Amino acid sequence: MNHQENVESLLKKTMNMLTATEKHVLKHFNERRPISRNINVAISNELTFGQRIADKVASFGGSWPFIIIFICFLLAWVGLNVFIFLNHKSPFDPYPFILLNLFLSMIAAIQAPVIMMSQNRQSSQDRLMAQHDYEVNLKAELEIMSLHLKIDEVKEQQSVLLTELNQKFDEILKEIKREKNI
C-alpha cells in the first residue's frame, strides 16, 4: 500500500467533503513537507507601525517599571504641590489636585484603547496559533495512523514469511524422518 492509498484510507472521505484545513494538511502530508512555521515571526513581520506602538504601550503599561515610575511621579507631584503650598501658599495644582486628575484621565483615555488594540491583535494571533496547532496535530495523527498501517503490513508480511518457514521446516523434518526410516 503506497503513501497516497494510506492517506485516502485513513481519511475515508472524498476530497470534496474535506475542510480547507484538512485539504491543507493532506497536501503537506502527501508531499512529506512539514507544516511547522513560526506564527510569531510571521505575524511580527506583518505588523504596522501603529500595531508595534500599541504592543509596546501595552507591554510597558502593564509592567512593574511603569507602576513604580507612575507612583513616583504621583508622589513627586503631590509632594511638590504640598512643598509649594507650605512655603509660598499658592501651588500650581492645589488640593484636590484637579490638574493631576485631568492628566490622569487623559492618560487613561489614550492608554485604554491602545491596550485594547493590542489585546485584539493578540487574540487574533492566538486564533492563528490554535489553527496551526490543529493542523500540526492532525498531520501528526495522520502520520501515526500511517505508521500503524505500515507496522501492520510488516507484521502481516512477517506472519506470512514465518508460516512459509514453518511449512518448509515441517517438510524438511518429514524428509529427515523419511531418510532415517529408509
N, C-alpha and C positions, 0 to 999 in steps of 0.2 A: 504494500500500500504506500503510494508516494505522499509527499507533503500536502499537495492540493487535496487529495482524497481524504486525508486526515482532517484537514480543515473543514471540508464540506460535511463529513460525517459527524464531526464534533458539534458543529453549529446546528445541523438538522433543520435548516431554514433555507428558503430560497433567497437569492440575493435581494430581491425587491422587498422582502419582509424585514430586512436588517435595518437597524437605525443607522444614521450617519456615523455615529461613534463606532458602532460595530464594524461598518464598512472600512472606516479609517484603520481600526485595529487589525482587521483581516488583511488589509493591504500591507501593513507593516509586518504582519505575521508571515504572509506568503513570501515577501521579499527578504525575510530574515533581517529586517532593519530594526534598530532599537527605536522605541517611542520616546525614550528619555530625552528630555530637554530641560533646561533650567528656566522655569517660568519667571523667576525673579529677574533674571538677566534680560529676558525677552521684554518684560514689561518696563523695566527701568530704561531700556533703550528707546522706548516709545513715549516716555513721559514728556509733557510740555513743560515750559519754564514755570508756569503757574502751579502745575501739579508738584513740581520739585519744591517750590517755595512752601506750598501747603503742607507737604510732608515734613519739611524742616521746622515749620512753625509748630505743627502738631507734636513733633518729636521733642522740640525744646520746651514747648508749653506744658508738656506732661512729664517734666523731669525734675529731679531734686535741685539741680542748679538753678532752674527758673524759680522754683518756690523759695529757695534761700535768697536769691537776688531780690525777688519781689518783696519778701518780708523785710530785708534790709532797706530797700527803697521806702517802704511804708513807714518803718521806724525812723528813718532819716527825715522824711517829710514831716511827720508828726513832731519829732524832736526839734527840728529846725524851727517850726512854727511856734512851738512852746518856748524855745530859747528866745526867739524874736519877741514874743509876747511878754516874757518876763523882763526883757531888757529895754524894749522900745515901745511896748504897748500897742503896736499896730502891725501884726503879722500879715504876710501876703495871702494866707489862707486861714482865717481864724476858725476856731472850733465852731461848728461840727465838720470842718474841712470839706466844704462844698466843691471847691476846685478839684481836690483829690478824688472825690466821688465822681465828678464829671469825667476825669481822666480814666478812672477805673471802669466806668460804664462804656466809654469809647473803646478801651482795650477789649473788654468783653464782647462788645458789639462786632468788632472786627475779628477777634480771635475765634469766636464760636463758629461762624460759617466756614472759616478756613479749615478748622479742625474737622468739621462735618464733611467738607470736600475730600479731605484726606481719608476719612473713615469710609466714605462711599467708594473711593478708588480702591482702598484696601479690601473692602468686601467683594468688589468685582475681581480683584486679584485672587482672593480666597476661592471664589467660584471657579476661576480658571484652574487653580491648583487642584481643586476637588475633581474637576473634569479630567485633568491629566492623571491624577491618581487612579481614577476609574479606568481610564484607558490602559494604564500600566498593569493594573490588577487583572483586567480582562485578558490582556495579552499573556500575562503570566499563567493565568488559568488555562488558556489555550495551549500554551507550551507544556504545562504539566499534563494535561489530558493527552497531548500528542506523545509525550514521553511514556505515559501509561500504555498507550496503544503499541508503541514500539517495543516496550518490555513484554507486553502480552504476545506480540509477534515472535519475539526471540524465545519466549517460553514455549510457544507452540512449536517452533522450529526445533528447539532442543528436545521437546517431548517426542516429536516425530523421529528425530535422529536417535534418541535413546530407544525408542521402540524398534527401529530398524537394527540398531546394535544388539538389542536383546534377541531379536529373531536370528541374526547372524550367529550370535553366541550360542543360542539353542541349537542351530544347525551344526555348528562346529562340535558342540558336545555330543550330539547324536552321531555325528561322523566318527568321533573318537570312540564312542561306545560300540559302534558297529565294527570298527577296526579291531578293537580289543576282543570282541566276540568271535572274530574270524580266526 
